[in-house]
Amino acid sequence: MFLQEGQMGMNSPATGSRQTTVGMSDSLTERIITTVAEADGQSVDELEPLYNAINTEALESLFASRADGSSRPDGKISFQYAGYWVTVSSDGAVEIETDDR
């Protein structure tokens, strides 16, 4: 399930996964933290800092537009954060799955 820009995904009880693509004005790190917090029913302030799991500056740079404004080619990166596997795609999608796989 991929959603239009600005929409949030719903939890999938059968798979324990959640996918989302939020407005591109949000930073990638903000989208990740918000997605995990909502899946856990927590405030973003209750989560451990994302930089404890991944270098956030490098993550933002990896998916940032090129100097000429063009987008990056297709790509994904996955990492563990706050009990979830987080997968970020070059199109801005953030997908999380519970870390019990």
C-alpha positions in Angstrom: 0.0 0.0 0.0 1.6 3.2 -1.1 -0.2 6.5 -0.5 -0.3 9.9 -2.1 1.9 12.6 -0.8 0.6 14.0 2.5 -1.2 10.9 3.6 -0.3 8.4 6.3 -0.6 4.6 6.1 -2.3 2.4 8.6 -1.0 -0.5 10.6 -1.4 -3.9 9.0 -2.2 -6.3 11.9 -1.5 -9.3 9.8 2.1 -8.4 8.9 3.0 -5.9 11.6 4.1 -3.4 8.9 3.2 0.1 8.1 4.1 2.2 5.1 3.9 5.9 4.6 4.8 8.8 2.4 4.3 12.2 3.9 4.6 15.7 2.5 8.0 16.2 1.0 8.4 19.4 3.0 9.1 17.3 6.1 12.7 16.1 6.6 13.3 12.5 6.1 14.3 12.1 9.8 11.1 13.8 10.9 9.1 11.4 8.7 10.8 8.4 10.2 10.4 9.5 13.8 6.7 10.5 13.3 5.9 7.1 11.6 7.5 5.1 14.4 5.9 7.2 17.1 2.4 6.8 15.6 2.9 3.1 15.1 3.8 2.8 18.8 1.2 5.2 20.0 3.9 7.4 21.5 5.0 11.0 21.4 8.0 11.7 19.2 9.6 13.0 22.4 9.4 9.6 24.0 11.5 7.9 21.3 15.3 7.4 21.5 17.2 9.8 19.3 17.3 8.6 15.7 21.0 9.4 15.5 21.6 6.6 18.0 20.6 4.2 15.2 21.9 5.8 12.1 23.9 8.9 11.0 21.0 11.2 10.2 23.1 13.7 8.2 24.3 10.9 5.9 20.8 9.6 5.6 19.4 13.0 4.6 22.3 13.5 2.1 21.8 10.1 0.6 18.3 10.9 -0.5 18.6 14.6 -1.1 18.2 16.1 -4.6 21.3 16.4 -6.6 23.0 19.8 -7.0 21.2 20.4 -10.3 17.8 19.7 -8.6 17.2 16.3 -10.1 16.2 13.4 -7.9 18.4 10.5 -7.0 18.0 7.2 -8.8 16.0 4.4 -7.2 17.4 3.1 -3.9 16.5 1.9 -0.5 18.2 1.6 2.9 17.0 -0.4 5.9 18.1 -0.1 9.5 16.8 -1.0 13.0 15.3 1.7 15.2 13.1 1.6 18.3 12.0 -2.0 17.8 11.3 -1.7 14.1 13.1 -2.3 10.8 12.8 1.0 8.9 13.2 1.1 5.2 13.5 4.4 3.4 13.2 4.7 -0.4 14.5 7.3 -2.7 10.9 8.4 -3.5 10.5 9.5 0.1 8.5 6.5 1.3 9.1 5.2 4.8 8.1 1.7 5.6 8.4 0.1 9.1 8.1 -3.5 10.2 8.2 -4.9 13.7 11.7 -6.1 14.6 10.5 -9.7 15.3 11.1 -11.2 11.9 
